[in-house]
Amino acid sequence: MSIEDGVIVSHQLEILVDHNQIFLVDCEYEGSDDLTQMYDEDTTTRNLGVAPGLLAIFTARWYGKVRLEILLRNDQPGDDFTGWDHVAEASLALPSGCLVADGPETYPPTGPQIAVTPGVYRVRVYAGAIETVDEYMQAGEDHYRAVFWLAPYQAPSLLFTRDVYPW
């Protein structure tokens, strides 16, 4: 089954990455003084930070604009990981029915707002072309995809990885 089967809507974004991160949050997320749980012992293995109301995609690029595709699906994707360097997933609550993706230095997030059905989502994050990022982590063809579908909460997991530089 291809990734397009079951897709409700697709958004192509260009996000300004800062500190190797893209944040995915509910539009009404009010921030937190304690994001320590986002940086647990498995975070660097997954390249995906998880905290209540927030997912942080850790990018290969320290700073700069990257492509992020956001797909909303009616079910879990059944695709393989061909062409991707890294795939992880986690759960994210979106109680307001609105999702925003932005860099971590942008608060409140000013990125495009995406309407979703309120609820808890499983989010599968794909990273590709990691090896194209330069030694200064400022330029490259790295790109990312976040696929959302309604699902009960599950612990974060790493689904696939290749040993690529700079990760």
Buried (B, 14 or more C-beta within 10 A) or exposed (E): EEBEEBBEEBBEBEBBBBEBBBBBBBBEBEEEEEBEEBBBEBBEEBBBBBBEBBBBBBBBBBBBEBBBBBBBBEEBBEBEBEEBBBBBBBBBBBEBBBBBBBBBEBEEBEBBEBEBEEEBBBBBBBBBBBBBBEEEBEBBEBBBBBBBBBBEEEEBBBBEBEEBEBB
